[in-house]
Amino acid sequence: MSSANTLTRITPKNITDQEFFYGHKACAGCGGSLAVRLALKVLGERTYAAFPAGCMAAVGFIYPQMAFTNNAIITTFPGVASMASGIAVGAKALGIQNFKTVAFAGDGGTADIGLQALSGMIDRGDDVLYICYDNEAYMNTGIQKSGLTPFGTQTTTTPAGKNIHGSKTQKKNLFEIIAAHDIPYAATASIGYPQDYIDKVQKAAQVKGPAFIHVYASCPTGWGTPTETSVEIAKEAVDCGLFFLAEYENGDYRLTRNPKQFASVADYLKKQGRFKHLSDADIASIEAHRDHKWERMRRMWNHQ
């Protein structure tokens, strides 16, 4: 890989026309498939990709219509990070040069069932880029709650009724959990801000060692949103402050987008079927949690 400071920035104007993930069976408007497609276009053909059981494995490995033109493999659900570690070490042992190993997993496969293997990968210092595409539930198996499902979300395991209004827990602070390992590079991104995401993938690809990106990826099927609004809704999540864009590098946190004023949380939530049941009090609680989190981040992190 080239030195980071000599790289030509990849933009929509110069990004390759070559496709490494296409012809898949993902739902219309799938944010996760867009996150994978963009990342592989940045990383290029000399990339080894690993996918656990999940949406991208289900839609991308349907023989004989395989959706990947580079080397890709399905792993066990909890073991994508360890499998990716083995791929990276094995390729190095074979004397293969100028390659990158990437693991893609959903929020459940990362924040829950895959967290132990991911922690071990970082602890060993393995040269792997791990990308979590976060659609805020276990979408592939029927829209069940994950550790990254927000408060108030209606899923098949957190139904919205008279007494309980969806999920009773907040999203795990996954980015900070990963950063607490003192990983060389970690970032959050959103398909709603594709240039920011592309920049972070390009930066992470230059890291010699573990790197991690948590990308917000909308899911029309699980969220109850029109398919044509996937990018827009992922952008609105950032604009209203319910998802943040940041980096962790050299022991420091940095907000890469620090809005002076937030867009309406209520407008964002009410566009989605999974939040239709929320009361004004529920929305006020969500806003209060957002404000507290941002006050802490702005106070503690360097966002210049």
C-alpha positions as a Python dict, from the first residue, in 0.01 Angstrom:
ca = {
    (1, 'M'): (0, 0, 0),
    (2, 'S'): (114, 354, -65),
    (3, 'S'): (196, 600, 208),
    (4, 'A'): (-117, 776, 333),
    (5, 'N'): (25, 1121, 268),
    (6, 'T'): (95, 1039, -101),
    (7, 'L'): (-249, 900, -177),
    (8, 'T'): (-479, 1058, -430),
    (9, 'R'): (-811, 1119, -258),
    (10, 'I'): (-1084, 895, -396),
    (11, 'T'): (-1398, 1089, -490),
    (12, 'P'): (-1707, 1019, -703),
    (13, 'K'): (-1519, 1176, -995),
    (14, 'N'): (-1224, 937, -991),
    (15, 'I'): (-1352, 625, -812),
    (16, 'T'): (-1309, 312, -1022),
    (17, 'D'): (-1585, 198, -1257),
    (18, 'Q'): (-1490, -159, -1173),
    (19, 'E'): (-1742, -340, -954),
    (20, 'F'): (-1643, -595, -689),
    (21, 'F'): (-1992, -650, -543),
    (22, 'Y'): (-2285, -648, -783),
    (23, 'G'): (-2572, -865, -903),
    (24, 'H'): (-2659, -951, -543),
    (25, 'K'): (-3003, -1032, -403),
    (26, 'A'): (-3028, -756, -142),
    (27, 'C'): (-3357, -578, -84),
    (28, 'A'): (-3416, -260, -283),
    (29, 'G'): (-3261, 34, -101),
    (30, 'C'): (-3031, -183, 113),
    (31, 'G'): (-2784, 41, 295),
    (32, 'G'): (-2558, -249, 390),
    (33, 'S'): (-2500, -346, 27),
    (34, 'L'): (-2407, 14, -55),
    (35, 'A'): (-2158, 20, 234),
    (36, 'V'): (-1994, -300, 108),
    (37, 'R'): (-1993, -187, -255),
    (38, 'L'): (-1827, 147, -179),
    (39, 'A'): (-1569, -4, 54),
    (40, 'L'): (-1462, -268, -198),
    (41, 'K'): (-1433, -6, -473),
    (42, 'V'): (-1192, 182, -246),
    (43, 'L'): (-997, -127, -139),
    (44, 'G'): (-971, -275, -489),
    (45, 'E'): (-923, -617, -640),
    (46, 'R'): (-634, -724, -415),
    (47, 'T'): (-871, -759, -123),
    (48, 'Y'): (-968, -1071, 71),
    (49, 'A'): (-1314, -1032, 223),
    (50, 'A'): (-1480, -1230, 501),
    (51, 'F'): (-1853, -1227, 582),
    (52, 'P'): (-2031, -1401, 869),
    (53, 'A'): (-2384, -1533, 850),
    (54, 'G'): (-2591, -1222, 788),
    (55, 'C'): (-2752, -1012, 519),
    (56, 'M'): (-2448, -971, 296),
    (57, 'A'): (-2359, -1339, 313),
    (58, 'A'): (-2719, -1433, 237),
    (59, 'V'): (-2748, -1204, -65),
    (60, 'G'): (-2394, -1233, -202),
    (61, 'F'): (-2314, -1604, -206),
    (62, 'I'): (-2600, -1757, -405),
    (63, 'Y'): (-2448, -2015, -640),
    (64, 'P'): (-2404, -1981, -930),
    (65, 'Q'): (-2469, -1607, -917),
    (66, 'M'): (-2183, -1511, -687),
    (67, 'A'): (-2181, -1136, -626),
    (68, 'F'): (-1810, -1089, -548),
    (69, 'T'): (-1539, -1053, -812),
    (70, 'N'): (-1258, -1054, -556),
    (71, 'N'): (-1184, -1332, -308),
    (72, 'A'): (-1461, -1361, -49),
    (73, 'I'): (-1567, -1625, 201),
    (74, 'I'): (-1852, -1694, 444),
    (75, 'T'): (-1744, -1753, 803),
    (76, 'T'): (-1913, -1870, 1120),
    (77, 'F'): (-2145, -1612, 1274),
    (78, 'P'): (-1924, -1531, 1578),
    (79, 'G'): (-1591, -1587, 1402),
    (80, 'V'): (-1555, -1341, 1116),
    (81, 'A'): (-1277, -1147, 1291),
    (82, 'S'): (-1078, -1460, 1373),
    (83, 'M'): (-1126, -1595, 1021),
    (84, 'A'): (-1010, -1263, 875),
    (85, 'S'): (-707, -1277, 1106),
    (86, 'G'): (-623, -1621, 970),
    (87, 'I'): (-658, -1501, 612),
    (88, 'A'): (-426, -1204, 674),
    (89, 'V'): (-163, -1414, 848),
    (90, 'G'): (-189, -1695, 594),
    (91, 'A'): (-148, -1463, 298),
    (92, 'K'): (156, -1306, 461),
    (93, 'A'): (307, -1650, 526),
    (94, 'L'): (263, -1734, 158),
    (95, 'G'): (460, -1424, 65),
    (96, 'I'): (162, -1244, -89),
    (97, 'Q'): (218, -869, -97),
    (98, 'N'): (14, -554, -156),
    (99, 'F'): (-319, -693, -34),
    (100, 'K'): (-579, -602, 227),
    (101, 'T'): (-801, -824, 438),
    (102, 'V'): (-1144, -689, 529),
    (103, 'A'): (-1424, -828, 744),
    (104, 'F'): (-1781, -709, 697),
    (105, 'A'): (-2046, -784, 959),
    (106, 'G'): (-2378, -647, 1072),
    (107, 'D'): (-2455, -487, 1407),
    (108, 'G'): (-2558, -813, 1575),
    (109, 'G'): (-2260, -1001, 1434),
    (110, 'T'): (-2031, -726, 1566),
    (111, 'A'): (-2170, -579, 1887),
    (112, 'D'): (-2310, -907, 2018),
    (113, 'I'): (-2211, -1249, 1889),
    (114, 'G'): (-1887, -1139, 1720),
    (115, 'L'): (-1751, -903, 1986),
    (116, 'Q'): (-1516, -1154, 2150),
    (117, 'A'): (-1343, -1246, 1825),
    (118, 'L'): (-1320, -879, 1726),
    (119, 'S'): (-1161, -794, 2061),
    (120, 'G'): (-908, -1071, 2014),
    (121, 'M'): (-825, -955, 1662),
    (122, 'I'): (-747, -607, 1791),
    (123, 'D'): (-552, -738, 2089),
    (124, 'R'): (-328, -947, 1862),
    (125, 'G'): (-266, -651, 1634),
    (126, 'D'): (-376, -839, 1323),
    (127, 'D'): (-366, -648, 996),
    (128, 'V'): (-741, -649, 926),
    (129, 'L'): (-994, -378, 846),
    (130, 'Y'): (-1325, -460, 1017),
    (131, 'I'): (-1636, -281, 889),
    (132, 'C'): (-1964, -306, 1079),
    (133, 'Y'): (-2266, -213, 869),
    (134, 'D'): (-2521, -109, 1129),
    (135, 'N'): (-2888, -142, 1038),
    (136, 'E'): (-2984, -155, 1405),
    (137, 'A'): (-3128, -509, 1427),
    (138, 'Y'): (-3074, -868, 1319),
    (139, 'M'): (-3241, -807, 983),
    (140, 'N'): (-3145, -1129, 805),
    (141, 'T'): (-3320, -1352, 1057),
    (142, 'G'): (-3642, -1156, 1103),
    (143, 'I'): (-3572, -811, 1253),
    (144, 'Q'): (-3478, -906, 1610),
    (145, 'K'): (-3322, -660, 1857),
    (146, 'S'): (-2943, -636, 1867),
    (147, 'G'): (-2707, -454, 2098),
    (148, 'L'): (-2716, -160, 1855),
    (149, 'T'): (-3095, -133, 1838),
    (150, 'P'): (-3196, 214, 1967),
    (151, 'F'): (-3432, 283, 2253),
    (152, 'G'): (-3796, 265, 2150),
    (153, 'T'): (-3744, 58, 1835),
    (154, 'Q'): (-4014, -190, 1747),
    (155, 'T'): (-3866, -525, 1644),
    (156, 'T'): (-4002, -879, 1649),
    (157, 'T'): (-3842, -933, 1990),
    (158, 'T'): (-3921, -585, 2124),
    (159, 'P'): (-4283, -532, 2020),
    (160, 'A'): (-4453, -203, 2087),
    (161, 'G'): (-4754, -234, 2311),
    (162, 'K'): (-4950, -48, 2573),
    (163, 'N'): (-4697, -101, 2853),
    (164, 'I'): (-4367, -133, 2668),
    (165, 'H'): (-4281, 98, 2376),
    (166, 'G'): (-4032, -115, 2187),
    (167, 'S'): (-3670, -162, 2293),
    (168, 'K'): (-3602, -63, 2652),
    (169, 'T'): (-3227, -23, 2610),
    (170, 'Q'): (-2997, 228, 2436),
    (171, 'K'): (-2745, 146, 2163),
    (172, 'K'): (-2415, 14, 2291),
    (173, 'N'): (-2132, 265, 2262),
    (174, 'L'): (-1960, 36, 2011),
    (175, 'F'): (-1717, 296, 1875),
    (176, 'E'): (-1593, 376, 2226),
    (177, 'I'): (-1574, 6, 2318),
    (178, 'I'): (-1345, -53, 2020),
    (179, 'A'): (-1144, 262, 2085),
    (180, 'A'): (-1091, 146, 2445),
    (181, 'H'): (-870, -129, 2301),
    (182, 'D'): (-636, 154, 2190),
    (183, 'I'): (-679, 37, 1832),
    (184, 'P'): (-460, 221, 1578),
    (185, 'Y'): (-763, 358, 1392),
    (186, 'A'): (-1139, 354, 1444),
    (187, 'A'): (-1413, 563, 1286),
    (188, 'T'): (-1785, 604, 1249),
    (189, 'A'): (-1947, 680, 915),
    (190, 'S'): (-2283, 684, 738),
    (191, 'I'): (-2394, 596, 388),
    (192, 'G'): (-2573, 931, 408),
    (193, 'Y'): (-2231, 1100, 392),
    (194, 'P'): (-2057, 883, 131),
    (195, 'Q'): (-1748, 1100, 81),
    (196, 'D'): (-1675, 1092, 453),
    (197, 'Y'): (-1713, 713, 447),
    (198, 'I'): (-1489, 675, 142),
    (199, 'D'): (-1224, 895, 306),
    (200, 'K'): (-1228, 680, 620),
    (201, 'V'): (-1207, 352, 431),
    (202, 'Q'): (-914, 487, 231),
    (203, 'K'): (-744, 601, 550),
    (204, 'A'): (-811, 273, 732),
    (205, 'A'): (-671, 74, 439),
    (206, 'Q'): (-328, 228, 501),
    (207, 'V'): (-315, 113, 863),
    (208, 'K'): (-69, -167, 933),
    (209, 'G'): (-264, -347, 1200),
    (210, 'P'): (-627, -353, 1306),
    (211, 'A'): (-869, -81, 1195),
    (212, 'F'): (-1242, -50, 1250),
    (213, 'I'): (-1527, 143, 1085),
    (214, 'H'): (-1883, 153, 1217),
    (215, 'V'): (-2101, 262, 924),
    (216, 'Y'): (-2468, 353, 963),
    (217, 'A'): (-2659, 164, 695),
    (218, 'S'): (-3035, 201, 658),
    (219, 'C'): (-3270, -94, 600),
    (220, 'P'): (-3606, -17, 436),
    (221, 'T'): (-3739, -364, 521),
    (222, 'G'): (-3668, -341, 893),
    (223, 'W'): (-3716, 33, 931),
    (224, 'G'): (-4041, 72, 740),
    (225, 'T'): (-3908, 339, 502),
    (226, 'P'): (-3943, 389, 125),
    (227, 'T'): (-3662, 224, -69),
    (228, 'E'): (-3568, 545, -246),
    (229, 'T'): (-3498, 729, 82),
    (230, 'S'): (-3220, 504, 216),
    (231, 'V'): (-2934, 750, 169),
    (232, 'E'): (-3147, 1044, 278),
    (233, 'I'): (-3261, 877, 603),
    (234, 'A'): (-2905, 777, 689),
    (235, 'K'): (-2800, 1138, 643),
    (236, 'E'): (-3086, 1261, 861),
    (237, 'A'): (-2974, 1031, 1143),
    (238, 'V'): (-2645, 1223, 1151),
    (239, 'D'): (-2806, 1563, 1104),
    (240, 'C'): (-3044, 1514, 1400),
    (241, 'G'): (-2762, 1390, 1620),
    (242, 'L'): (-2876, 1033, 1677),
    (243, 'F'): (-2563, 907, 1503),
    (244, 'F'): (-2228, 1085, 1507),
    (245, 'L'): (-1927, 1092, 1276),
    (246, 'A'): (-1592, 1061, 1449),
    (247, 'E'): (-1242, 915, 1445),
    (248, 'Y'): (-1012, 765, 1707),
    (249, 'E'): (-643, 784, 1621),
    (250, 'N'): (-318, 810, 1818),
    (251, 'G'): (-513, 793, 2143),
    (252, 'D'): (-739, 1087, 2058),
    (253, 'Y'): (-1105, 1118, 1968),
    (254, 'R'): (-1217, 1367, 1706),
    (255, 'L'): (-1563, 1456, 1581),
    (256, 'T'): (-1546, 1478, 1201),
    (257, 'R'): (-1887, 1644, 1188),
    (258, 'N'): (-1996, 1870, 1472),
    (259, 'P'): (-2334, 2030, 1390),
    (260, 'K'): (-2401, 2372, 1536),
    (261, 'Q'): (-2771, 2292, 1534),
    (262, 'F'): (-2951, 1959, 1510),
    (263, 'A'): (-3230, 1878, 1270),
    (264, 'S'): (-3559, 1753, 1411),
    (265, 'V'): (-3544, 1419, 1590),
    (266, 'A'): (-3922, 1385, 1567),
    (267, 'D'): (-3921, 1429, 1189),
    (268, 'Y'): (-3651, 1162, 1153),
    (269, 'L'): (-3828, 912, 1377),
    (270, 'K'): (-4179, 962, 1240),
    (271, 'K'): (-4068, 879, 886),
    (272, 'Q'): (-3999, 521, 997),
    (273, 'G'): (-4252, 249, 1065),
    (274, 'R'): (-4042, 108, 1350),
    (275, 'F'): (-4097, 431, 1547),
    (276, 'K'): (-4460, 510, 1457),
    (277, 'H'): (-4578, 415, 1806),
    (278, 'L'): (-4356, 658, 1997),
    (279, 'S'): (-4526, 917, 2213),
    (280, 'D'): (-4413, 1276, 2255),
    (281, 'A'): (-4267, 1174, 2592),
    (282, 'D'): (-4069, 894, 2427),
    (283, 'I'): (-3929, 1136, 2168),
    (284, 'A'): (-3841, 1388, 2438),
    (285, 'S'): (-3653, 1112, 2623),
    (286, 'I'): (-3460, 1026, 2306),
    (287, 'E'): (-3370, 1392, 2254),
    (288, 'A'): (-3254, 1425, 2616),
    (289, 'H'): (-3030, 1120, 2578),
    (290, 'R'): (-2887, 1267, 2258),
    (291, 'D'): (-2815, 1601, 2423),
    (292, 'H'): (-2641, 1438, 2719),
    (293, 'K'): (-2424, 1227, 2489),
    (294, 'W'): (-2324, 1521, 2272),
    (295, 'E'): (-2246, 1738, 2573),
    (296, 'R'): (-2008, 1470, 2696),
    (297, 'M'): (-1845, 1419, 2357),
    (298, 'R'): (-1794, 1789, 2298),
    (299, 'R'): (-1651, 1835, 2646),
    (300, 'M'): (-1412, 1540, 2635),
    (301, 'W'): (-1314, 1500, 2269),
    (302, 'N'): (-1092, 1715, 2052),
    (303, 'H'): (-1320, 1819, 1768),
    (304, 'Q'): (-1114, 2093, 1612),
}
